[in-house]
Amino acid sequence: MAYRFPVVSRATRLFQPVPLSSAAAATRFARLRHPIVKIQMASISAPPPGKHEWLVVVPDKPGTAQKRLEVRAQHFAGLKPFVESQQFKTGGAVLNDKPESDDPSTWDWYGSSIVIVAESKEEVKKILENDIYTKTGVWDTEKALILAGKFAFRFP
């Protein structure tokens, strides 16, 4: 539905939406040079009670690119239960520069990023400590950035 916004109070410059009739809306939008683009976002569901979403960025230790590639398959296998339970919302590589190909052996790795649903920062740290990347010395969990998040939208 289209709205016009008349000034309710000139002193305070407050605006109040008032629905336009469909004929008035059609006339007004017909004058626009560009079509109106409707963006559809995925529905946002709040984490379960007592849980929060955490944005996590974990840098790699210097010189660990080869070790990362060696244990990468084990890392992905370890992610599976977290992904299936939807405790991990999204995640992936963080690179120092745009990759020129899809071949991970050519990437300039910075580390990894993950959005995790957990009760506390300590729970997030425990998850990171049990990952093969930490156990084999790839991730520098001491320098991990772990921030509580309230995400406003998601795209499918």
C-alpha positions in Angstrom: 0.0 0.0 0.0 1.3 3.5 -0.8 1.5 6.2 1.7 1.9 10.0 1.7 3.4 11.7 4.7 1.7 15.0 5.6 3.4 17.2 8.2 1.4 16.8 11.5 3.1 19.6 13.3 5.2 22.2 11.6 7.0 23.0 14.8 8.2 19.5 15.5 8.3 18.2 11.8 6.6 15.0 12.8 5.3 12.8 9.9 2.3 10.5 10.0 1.6 7.9 7.2 -1.8 8.3 5.5 -2.8 5.6 3.0 -3.4 6.8 -0.6 -6.2 5.4 -2.6 -5.1 2.8 -5.1 -5.8 5.2 -8.0 -3.7 8.0 -6.5 -0.9 5.5 -5.7 -1.0 4.2 -9.3 -0.7 7.8 -10.7 2.1 8.8 -8.3 4.2 5.7 -9.0 3.6 5.8 -12.8 5.6 9.1 -12.7 8.7 7.3 -11.4 11.5 6.7 -13.9 12.6 3.5 -12.3 10.4 0.5 -11.4 9.9 -0.1 -7.7 12.0 -3.1 -6.7 10.5 -5.3 -4.0 13.1 -7.0 -1.8 12.0 -10.2 -0.2 14.0 -11.2 2.9 14.0 -14.4 4.7 11.9 -14.4 7.9 13.9 -13.7 11.0 13.5 -16.1 13.8 14.8 -15.3 17.2 17.2 -17.8 18.8 15.6 -20.1 21.3 15.2 -18.6 24.9 18.5 -18.2 26.7 20.5 -18.4 23.4 22.1 -15.6 21.4 23.7 -15.3 18.0 27.5 -14.7 18.0 29.5 -13.3 15.2 32.9 -15.0 15.3 36.0 -14.2 13.2 39.0 -16.4 13.9 42.3 -15.6 12.3 44.7 -18.2 11.2 48.2 -18.4 12.7 51.0 -17.3 10.3 52.3 -20.0 8.0 49.4 -22.5 8.5 47.8 -22.4 5.0 49.2 -25.9 4.1 48.0 -27.4 7.4 44.6 -25.8 6.9 44.3 -27.5 3.5 45.5 -30.9 4.9 42.8 -31.0 7.7 40.0 -29.1 5.7 38.0 -32.3 5.1 38.0 -33.1 8.8 37.0 -29.6 9.6 34.0 -29.9 7.3 33.0 -33.2 8.8 33.2 -31.7 12.3 30.9 -28.9 11.2 28.1 -31.2 10.0 26.3 -31.7 13.4 26.4 -27.9 14.1 25.0 -27.1 10.6 22.3 -29.8 10.8 21.1 -28.6 14.2 21.2 -25.0 12.9 23.5 -24.0 15.7 25.8 -22.6 13.0 23.8 -20.1 10.9 26.5 -19.3 8.4 30.3 -19.5 8.1 33.2 -19.8 5.8 36.6 -18.5 4.7 37.8 -15.0 5.3 40.5 -14.0 2.8 43.0 -11.2 2.7 42.2 -10.5 -0.9 39.7 -11.5 -3.6 40.5 -14.9 -4.9 41.4 -15.3 -8.5 40.0 -18.9 -8.7 37.9 -21.4 -6.8 41.0 -23.4 -5.9 41.6 -23.0 -2.1 45.3 -23.8 -2.5 45.7 -20.4 -4.2 43.8 -18.3 -1.6 45.4 -15.8 0.7 43.8 -17.0 3.9 43.0 -14.7 6.8 40.9 -17.2 8.8 37.3 -18.1 9.2 34.0 -16.5 10.1 30.9 -18.1 11.7 27.6 -17.1 13.2 26.9 -19.4 16.1 23.8 -19.8 18.3 24.9 -20.3 21.9 24.1 -19.3 25.5 27.4 -17.6 26.2 30.8 -16.5 24.9 32.3 -19.4 26.9 30.2 -21.9 25.0 31.4 -20.3 21.7 35.1 -20.6 22.9 34.5 -24.3 23.8 33.2 -25.0 20.3 36.2 -23.3 18.7 38.7 -25.1 21.0 37.2 -28.5 19.9 37.6 -27.8 16.2 40.3 -29.6 14.2 41.6 -26.2 13.0 42.4 -25.3 16.6 43.7 -28.7 17.6 46.2 -28.7 14.7 47.4 -25.2 15.2 45.6 -23.5 12.3 43.3 -21.1 14.2 44.6 -18.5 16.6 41.7 -18.6 19.0 43.4 -16.3 21.4 42.9 -13.5 18.8 39.3 -14.6 17.9 36.7 -11.8 17.7 33.5 -13.0 19.4 30.7 -10.5 19.3 27.0 -10.9 20.4 24.8 -10.0 17.5 21.2 -9.0 16.8 20.8 -9.6 13.1 18.1 -7.4 11.3 17.7 -9.5 8.2 18.8 -12.6 6.3 18.7 -13.5 2.7 18.0 -17.1 1.7 
